[in-house]
Amino acid sequence: MQPSASAIPDFYYALFAFYEPALTIFGFIGAVHDPATTHNAQAPWPADNTPPTTLPKASIVTVIQLAHVCALMGVVNFFVLTAIRKHLSTQLPVQEKIVFALMTPLLMGDCMHLFVTLWALGDQRWDVSQWSPMLWTTIVLGFSLMIPRIMWHLGIWRYVDTRDRQADVTTNEKE
């Protein structure tokens, strides 16, 4: 596949400006609709300790705030990537630098999210048969965003200025 003439070609644009915001917005809606289920489904519960049926207000607020921050990040992606494609379409090196500034902390966040999720599970982290459907969803959807972000950083299917820029053809004529 040829590199695109954009730092955020259609594949990445669809993924990070539509798919990711949709995931985060639906997650937010789910958390607002049923914060207790959102909370209780994050990790497996020990057989002798069932999840609470009613959450304390602090837990409800925390779950909804976390979901809101995730949704906000998805919406920021949409607006930043759309603005880059619209207003910097002819300035590929600048486009690449700004997308890099967005993708780098998001990739770091993807890695930390995976690490912190597995770390928080403690001794149960590798007992995947006990993982809740929500935990599986978190891990799988996290990889569905992290892997394309790694691909973007590797320059796969996109414009990379140092690789793809057209050399200036100038001639030095002797007078």
N, C-alpha and C positions, 0 to 999 in steps of 0.2 A: 504494500500500500504506500502511495506517495505521501510525503509530508504535506500537511495543509498549508495554505497561505494565510493562516491565522494562528495566533497563540492559543485561541480557544475555539477550535473548529466544532462543527455540529455535534460530533460524538460527545465531546467533553461539555459542550454547552447544554445539551439535552440532559446529561447526567447531573451536572452540578447546578444548573439554573432551573431545572424542572423536577427531576427525580428526587434529588436531595431535599429541596424545599417541600415537596409533597410528603416525603417521609416524615420530616420534622413537624410539619403542620398537622398531619394526621395523628402523630404521637401526642402533640399538644392537645388536640381535640379529645383524644382518648383519655388523657390524664385529667382534663377538666371534667369530662363526663363521669369518670369513675376513678378517682385518685386512689382509692383503697386497693382496687384490683391492680392498678399500675404499680403501686408500691409492693404489694404482696407477690406479684409475679416476677419481680426482678431476679430472684435467686431461689434455689430449692430451700424448702423448710424442713427441719428435722422432724421425724415421725412423732416424736414426743413433744413437739412445740408447734402447734398449728398457728397459722397467720392470724393476726387480729381481725375481727369483723368490723371494728370501728377504729379509725386512726385518730391519734391526737391532732389537734389543730396545727401544731408545728409541723407534723409530718405531711399533712395535706398541703400546707403552704409550701413546704420544701419541694414536694413532688411537682406541684403546679409551676413553681418558679423555675425549676430545672427544665421542665418541658417547654416553658416559655422561652428560655435562653436558647434551647436547641432550635425551636421554631424561628426565633429571631436570626440565628446564624444562617438558616436556610434561606430566609427572605433576603438577608444581606447578600448572599451568593447571587440570587436572582438579579438584584438591582445592580451590583457591581459588575457582574459578567455581561449583563445587557448593555450597560453604559460603555464598557470597554469595546464590545463589538460594534456598537453604534458610532461612538465618537472617536475611536482610535483605529478604525479599520484600515487606514492607510499608513499608520505608524506602527508597524509590526514590532520593532525593537522595544518601544515604549509599552505597547500592549503586552509583550512577553514579561517585561519587568513588573508591571502591575499585577498581572495574573500570578506571577511567582510570589509576590508579596501577599497575595490572598491564599494561594495553595500551600505555601510552606507552613504557616501556623496550623492550617487545617489538617495537613498530613501529620504534623506533630501531635495534634489533638486526637487524630485517629489512632495513632500508636499508643498514646497515653491512655486513651479510653479503653483500648483492648487490654493493656497492661493492668490498669487499675481495676477493671472488671474482674480479671482473673485473679489478681492479688487479693481482692476483697472476698473472693470465694474461699480463701484459706485452703484447708486440706481437701475440700470438695472440688477444687478447680478442675481436676482431670477426671472426675467421676461424671462423665458426660451423659451417662444413662439417667442421671438424676437431675440434669438441667431442665429448667422450666421452658415451655415454648417461648416465653418472652426473652429468656436468656439466649436461647438459640437464635432468635430473631435479631437480638442485639449484636451477637457475634457475626452472623452471616451478613446482615445488612452493613455492619461496620466494615467488613472485608470488601463488600460490593462498592464501597466508596474509597477505601484505602488503596486498593489495588489500582484503580484508574488514576488516583492521585500520584501514585508511584510511577505509573506509566507516563503521566504528564511530565513529571520531573525528569524522566529518562528521555524525553523528547519523542516519544512514540506517537505517530499520527498527528503531529502538530508542527507548526513553524518553530524553528530554533534559530535565532539570529546568527549565532556563531557558525552554524552549519549551513544555513539556507540563504543567507543574504547574498545578493548579487554583487559581485565585485565591481567596484568603480572602474570603468574603462576610460582611462585618460591617456592622452598621448602627450609627451613632452616634445614639442617641435623645436628644433634649433632655428633661431632666427638669423 
